[in-house]
């Protein structure tokens, strides 16, 4: 259950600030938001 919340946080709320790999992680999460149908803009 905790893992599901962590995944939702990363996909739904990451704006690149917590990612060590910079924009790569941000873009990956951004694409994930599009795939899940979450608003991201």
C-alpha distance matrix in Angstrom:
0.0 3.8 5.4 5.2 6.6 8.9 10.1 10.8 12.6 14.6 15.6 16.3 17.8 19.3 23.0 24.0 24.3 21.5 22.3 24.7 26.2 27.3 27.9 26.7 23.0 23.7 25.3 22.6 20.0 22.8 23.2 19.5 19.9 22.9 21.4 18.6 21.4 20.4 23.4 24.1 27.7
3.8 0.0 3.8 5.4 5.2 6.3 8.7 9.9 10.6 12.5 14.3 15.1 15.9 17.0 20.7 21.4 21.3 18.4 19.4 21.7 23.5 24.7 25.6 24.6 20.9 21.7 23.7 21.2 18.6 21.6 22.5 19.0 19.4 22.8 21.7 19.1 21.9 20.3 23.0 23.1 26.6
5.4 3.8 0.0 3.8 5.4 5.0 6.2 8.6 9.8 10.6 12.2 13.9 15.0 15.5 19.3 19.7 20.1 17.1 17.4 19.6 21.0 22.4 23.2 21.8 18.1 19.3 21.1 18.2 16.0 19.2 19.8 16.3 17.2 20.5 19.1 17.1 20.2 19.0 21.9 21.7 25.4
5.2 5.4 3.8 0.0 3.8 5.5 5.2 6.2 8.6 10.0 10.6 11.7 13.6 14.8 18.6 19.6 20.4 17.9 18.3 21.0 22.0 23.0 23.2 21.9 18.3 18.9 20.3 17.5 14.9 17.6 18.0 14.4 14.8 18.0 16.5 14.0 17.0 15.9 19.0 19.4 23.1
6.6 5.2 5.4 3.8 0.0 3.8 5.4 5.0 6.1 8.6 9.9 10.1 11.2 12.9 16.6 18.0 18.2 15.9 17.1 20.0 21.5 22.0 22.4 21.7 17.9 18.0 19.9 17.7 14.6 17.2 18.3 14.9 14.7 18.2 17.5 14.7 17.2 15.3 17.9 18.0 21.6
8.9 6.3 5.0 5.5 3.8 0.0 3.8 5.4 5.0 6.2 8.6 9.8 10.2 10.8 14.5 15.2 15.5 12.8 13.6 16.4 17.9 18.7 19.4 18.7 14.9 15.4 17.6 15.4 12.6 15.7 17.0 13.9 14.2 17.9 17.4 15.3 17.9 16.0 18.3 17.7 21.2
10.1 8.7 6.2 5.2 5.4 3.8 0.0 3.8 5.4 5.1 6.1 8.2 9.8 10.2 13.9 14.7 15.9 13.5 13.5 16.4 17.2 17.9 18.0 16.8 13.2 13.8 15.3 12.7 10.0 13.1 13.8 10.5 11.3 14.7 13.8 12.0 15.0 13.6 16.3 15.8 19.4
10.8 9.9 8.6 6.2 5.0 5.4 3.8 0.0 3.8 5.5 5.2 5.6 7.8 9.5 13.1 14.8 16.0 14.3 15.0 18.3 19.1 19.1 18.8 18.1 14.6 14.1 15.6 13.6 10.2 12.4 13.5 10.2 9.6 13.2 12.8 10.3 12.6 10.7 13.3 13.4 17.0
12.6 10.6 9.8 8.6 6.1 5.0 5.4 3.8 0.0 3.8 5.6 5.2 5.3 6.9 10.5 12.2 12.8 11.1 12.5 15.9 17.2 17.0 17.1 17.0 13.3 12.7 14.9 13.5 10.0 12.2 14.3 11.6 10.8 14.6 15.1 12.9 14.8 12.1 13.8 13.0 16.4
14.6 12.5 10.6 10.0 8.6 6.2 5.1 5.5 3.8 0.0 3.8 5.7 5.7 5.1 8.8 9.7 10.9 9.1 9.5 12.9 13.7 13.7 13.8 13.4 9.7 9.4 11.7 10.1 6.9 9.8 11.8 9.5 9.6 13.3 13.8 12.5 14.7 12.4 14.1 12.6 15.8
15.6 14.3 12.2 10.6 9.9 8.6 6.1 5.2 5.6 3.8 0.0 3.8 6.0 6.2 9.3 10.8 12.9 11.9 11.8 15.2 15.3 14.9 14.0 13.3 10.1 9.2 10.4 8.7 5.1 7.3 8.8 6.1 6.0 9.7 10.1 8.9 11.0 9.1 11.1 10.0 13.6
16.3 15.1 13.9 11.7 10.1 9.8 8.2 5.6 5.2 5.7 3.8 0.0 3.8 6.3 8.9 11.5 13.2 12.9 13.6 17.3 17.7 16.7 15.7 15.8 12.7 10.9 12.3 11.5 7.7 8.4 10.6 8.4 6.3 9.9 11.2 9.2 10.2 7.2 8.7 8.0 11.6
17.8 15.9 15.0 13.6 11.2 10.2 9.8 7.8 5.3 5.7 6.0 3.8 0.0 3.8 6.2 9.1 10.0 10.1 11.6 15.4 16.3 14.9 14.3 15.2 12.1 10.0 12.3 12.3 8.6 9.4 12.5 11.0 9.1 12.6 14.4 12.8 13.5 10.2 10.5 8.8 11.6
19.3 17.0 15.5 14.8 12.9 10.8 10.2 9.5 6.9 5.1 6.2 6.3 3.8 0.0 3.8 5.6 7.0 7.0 8.0 11.7 12.5 11.1 10.9 11.8 8.7 6.8 9.8 10.0 6.9 8.2 11.5 10.7 9.9 13.2 15.0 14.2 15.3 12.5 12.7 10.1 12.5
23.0 20.7 19.3 18.6 16.6 14.5 13.9 13.1 10.5 8.8 9.3 8.9 6.2 3.8 0.0 3.8 5.6 7.6 8.5 11.9 12.3 9.8 9.1 11.2 9.1 6.0 9.0 10.6 8.3 8.3 12.0 12.3 11.2 13.9 16.3 16.1 16.6 13.7 12.8 9.5 10.9
24.0 21.4 19.7 19.6 18.0 15.2 14.7 14.8 12.2 9.7 10.8 11.5 9.1 5.6 3.8 0.0 3.8 5.6 5.4 8.4 8.7 6.2 6.3 8.5 6.7 4.6 8.2 9.9 8.7 9.5 12.8 13.3 13.3 15.8 17.9 18.2 19.1 16.6 16.1 12.7 13.9
24.3 21.3 20.1 20.4 18.2 15.5 15.9 16.0 12.8 10.9 12.9 13.2 10.0 7.0 5.6 3.8 0.0 3.8 5.8 8.3 10.0 7.8 9.2 11.7 9.7 8.3 12.0 13.4 11.9 13.0 16.4 16.5 16.2 19.0 21.1 20.9 21.9 19.0 18.4 15.1 16.2
21.5 18.4 17.1 17.9 15.9 12.8 13.5 14.3 11.1 9.1 11.9 12.9 10.1 7.0 7.6 5.6 3.8 0.0 3.8 6.5 9.1 8.4 10.5 11.8 9.1 9.0 12.8 13.1 11.6 13.7 16.7 16.1 16.4 19.5 20.9 20.6 22.1 19.4 19.5 16.7 18.4
22.3 19.4 17.4 18.3 17.1 13.6 13.5 15.0 12.5 9.5 11.8 13.6 11.6 8.0 8.5 5.4 5.8 3.8 0.0 3.8 5.5 5.6 7.9 8.5 6.0 7.1 10.5 10.6 10.1 12.5 14.9 14.8 15.8 18.6 19.7 20.0 21.8 19.6 20.0 17.0 18.8
24.7 21.7 19.6 21.0 20.0 16.4 16.4 18.3 15.9 12.9 15.2 17.3 15.4 11.7 11.9 8.4 8.3 6.5 3.8 0.0 3.8 5.5 8.9 9.2 7.8 9.8 12.8 12.8 13.1 15.5 17.6 17.7 19.1 21.7 22.7 23.3 25.2 23.2 23.6 20.5 22.1
26.2 23.5 21.0 22.0 21.5 17.9 17.2 19.1 17.2 13.7 15.3 17.7 16.3 12.5 12.3 8.7 10.0 9.1 5.5 3.8 0.0 3.8 6.6 6.0 5.9 8.5 10.5 10.7 12.0 14.1 15.7 16.4 18.2 20.3 21.2 22.3 24.3 22.7 23.0 19.9 21.3
27.3 24.7 22.4 23.0 22.0 18.7 17.9 19.1 17.0 13.7 14.9 16.7 14.9 11.1 9.8 6.2 7.8 8.4 5.6 5.5 3.8 0.0 3.8 5.6 6.0 6.7 9.0 10.5 11.4 12.6 14.8 16.0 17.2 19.1 20.7 21.8 23.2 21.3 21.1 17.6 18.6
27.9 25.6 23.2 23.2 22.4 19.4 18.0 18.8 17.1 13.8 14.0 15.7 14.3 10.9 9.1 6.3 9.2 10.5 7.9 8.9 6.6 3.8 0.0 3.8 5.5 4.8 5.9 8.4 9.8 10.0 12.1 14.0 15.0 16.3 18.2 19.7 20.8 19.2 18.7 15.2 15.9
26.7 24.6 21.8 21.9 21.7 18.7 16.8 18.1 17.0 13.4 13.3 15.8 15.2 11.8 11.2 8.5 11.7 11.8 8.5 9.2 6.0 5.6 3.8 0.0 3.8 5.4 5.3 6.2 8.7 9.8 10.7 12.4 14.3 15.6 16.7 18.5 20.1 19.1 19.3 16.2 17.5
23.0 20.9 18.1 18.3 17.9 14.9 13.2 14.6 13.3 9.7 10.1 12.7 12.1 8.7 9.1 6.7 9.7 9.1 6.0 7.8 5.9 6.0 5.5 3.8 0.0 3.8 5.5 5.0 6.2 8.4 9.9 10.5 12.3 14.4 15.3 16.5 18.4 17.0 17.6 14.7 16.6
23.7 21.7 19.3 18.9 18.0 15.4 13.8 14.1 12.7 9.4 9.2 10.9 10.0 6.8 6.0 4.6 8.3 9.0 7.1 9.8 8.5 6.7 4.8 5.4 3.8 0.0 3.8 5.5 5.2 6.0 8.7 9.8 10.5 12.5 14.3 15.3 16.5 14.7 14.7 11.5 13.1
25.3 23.7 21.1 20.3 19.9 17.6 15.3 15.6 14.9 11.7 10.4 12.3 12.3 9.8 9.0 8.2 12.0 12.8 10.5 12.8 10.5 9.0 5.9 5.3 5.5 3.8 0.0 3.8 5.4 4.8 6.1 8.5 9.7 10.6 12.4 14.2 15.3 14.3 14.3 11.3 12.7
22.6 21.2 18.2 17.5 17.7 15.4 12.7 13.6 13.5 10.1 8.7 11.5 12.3 10.0 10.6 9.9 13.4 13.1 10.6 12.8 10.7 10.5 8.4 6.2 5.0 5.5 3.8 0.0 3.8 5.4 5.3 6.3 8.8 10.1 10.7 12.5 14.4 13.8 14.9 12.5 14.8
20.0 18.6 16.0 14.9 14.6 12.6 10.0 10.2 10.0 6.9 5.1 7.7 8.6 6.9 8.3 8.7 11.9 11.6 10.1 13.1 12.0 11.4 9.8 8.7 6.2 5.2 5.4 3.8 0.0 3.8 5.4 4.8 6.2 8.7 9.7 10.4 12.3 11.0 12.1 9.9 12.7
22.8 21.6 19.2 17.6 17.2 15.7 13.1 12.4 12.2 9.8 7.3 8.4 9.4 8.2 8.3 9.5 13.0 13.7 12.5 15.5 14.1 12.6 10.0 9.8 8.4 6.0 4.8 5.4 3.8 0.0 3.8 5.3 5.2 6.5 8.8 10.1 10.7 9.5 9.7 7.2 9.5
23.2 22.5 19.8 18.0 18.3 17.0 13.8 13.5 14.3 11.8 8.8 10.6 12.5 11.5 12.0 12.8 16.4 16.7 14.9 17.6 15.7 14.8 12.1 10.7 9.9 8.7 6.1 5.3 5.4 3.8 0.0 3.8 5.4 5.1 6.3 8.7 9.9 10.0 11.0 9.5 11.8
19.5 19.0 16.3 14.4 14.9 13.9 10.5 10.2 11.6 9.5 6.1 8.4 11.0 10.7 12.3 13.3 16.5 16.1 14.8 17.7 16.4 16.0 14.0 12.4 10.5 9.8 8.5 6.3 4.8 5.3 3.8 0.0 3.8 5.4 5.0 6.2 8.6 8.6 10.8 10.0 13.2
19.9 19.4 17.2 14.8 14.7 14.2 11.3 9.6 10.8 9.6 6.0 6.3 9.1 9.9 11.2 13.3 16.2 16.4 15.8 19.1 18.2 17.2 15.0 14.3 12.3 10.5 9.7 8.8 6.2 5.2 5.4 3.8 0.0 3.8 5.4 5.2 6.1 5.1 7.1 6.6 10.1
22.9 22.8 20.5 18.0 18.2 17.9 14.7 13.2 14.6 13.3 9.7 9.9 12.6 13.2 13.9 15.8 19.0 19.5 18.6 21.7 20.3 19.1 16.3 15.6 14.4 12.5 10.6 10.1 8.7 6.5 5.1 5.4 3.8 0.0 3.8 5.5 5.1 6.0 7.3 7.5 10.1
21.4 21.7 19.1 16.5 17.5 17.4 13.8 12.8 15.1 13.8 10.1 11.2 14.4 15.0 16.3 17.9 21.1 20.9 19.7 22.7 21.2 20.7 18.2 16.7 15.3 14.3 12.4 10.7 9.7 8.8 6.3 5.0 5.4 3.8 0.0 3.8 5.5 7.8 10.3 11.0 13.9
18.6 19.1 17.1 14.0 14.7 15.3 12.0 10.3 12.9 12.5 8.9 9.2 12.8 14.2 16.1 18.2 20.9 20.6 20.0 23.3 22.3 21.8 19.7 18.5 16.5 15.3 14.2 12.5 10.4 10.1 8.7 6.2 5.2 5.5 3.8 0.0 3.8 5.6 9.1 10.5 13.9
21.4 21.9 20.2 17.0 17.2 17.9 15.0 12.6 14.8 14.7 11.0 10.2 13.5 15.3 16.6 19.1 21.9 22.1 21.8 25.2 24.3 23.2 20.8 20.1 18.4 16.5 15.3 14.4 12.3 10.7 9.9 8.6 6.1 5.1 5.5 3.8 0.0 3.8 6.5 9.0 11.8
20.4 20.3 19.0 15.9 15.3 16.0 13.6 10.7 12.1 12.4 9.1 7.2 10.2 12.5 13.7 16.6 19.0 19.4 19.6 23.2 22.7 21.3 19.2 19.1 17.0 14.7 14.3 13.8 11.0 9.5 10.0 8.6 5.1 6.0 7.8 5.6 3.8 0.0 3.8 6.2 9.5
23.4 23.0 21.9 19.0 17.9 18.3 16.3 13.3 13.8 14.1 11.1 8.7 10.5 12.7 12.8 16.1 18.4 19.5 20.0 23.6 23.0 21.1 18.7 19.3 17.6 14.7 14.3 14.9 12.1 9.7 11.0 10.8 7.1 7.3 10.3 9.1 6.5 3.8 0.0 3.8 6.1
24.1 23.1 21.7 19.4 18.0 17.7 15.8 13.4 13.0 12.6 10.0 8.0 8.8 10.1 9.5 12.7 15.1 16.7 17.0 20.5 19.9 17.6 15.2 16.2 14.7 11.5 11.3 12.5 9.9 7.2 9.5 10.0 6.6 7.5 11.0 10.5 9.0 6.2 3.8 0.0 3.8
27.7 26.6 25.4 23.1 21.6 21.2 19.4 17.0 16.4 15.8 13.6 11.6 11.6 12.5 10.9 13.9 16.2 18.4 18.8 22.1 21.3 18.6 15.9 17.5 16.6 13.1 12.7 14.8 12.7 9.5 11.8 13.2 10.1 10.1 13.9 13.9 11.8 9.5 6.1 3.8 0.0
